Amino acid sequence: MRVTEKGQVTIPKEIRDRLGIVPGSEVEFIAKDDAALLVKVNENSLQIRNFEEWAASVEGLLDLDGMTTDEYMEWLRGPREDLDRH
């Protein structure tokens, strides 16, 4: 497949049919290592990608200063006196 001067490529019919890509469909190219993946965009894939991008962007920003998850949740919410702690 050859890229035009405008950076365009033709998606082969077999792939369009398999993915249900029709005129007006939204697609996206995603760079992965030394490859590009063609993805048909739908509402669910946008939400997942956006969450994954957000999660990657905040990774490592929260320093719990050695607190466990339970200690952090209690610090965040305050003590829970309605829980039976034996």
Secondary structure, DSSP 8 states (H G I E B T S, - for coil): ----TTS-----HHHHHHHT--TT--EEEEEETTEEEEEE--HHHHHHHHHHHHHHHHTT----TT--HHHHHHHHH---TTS---
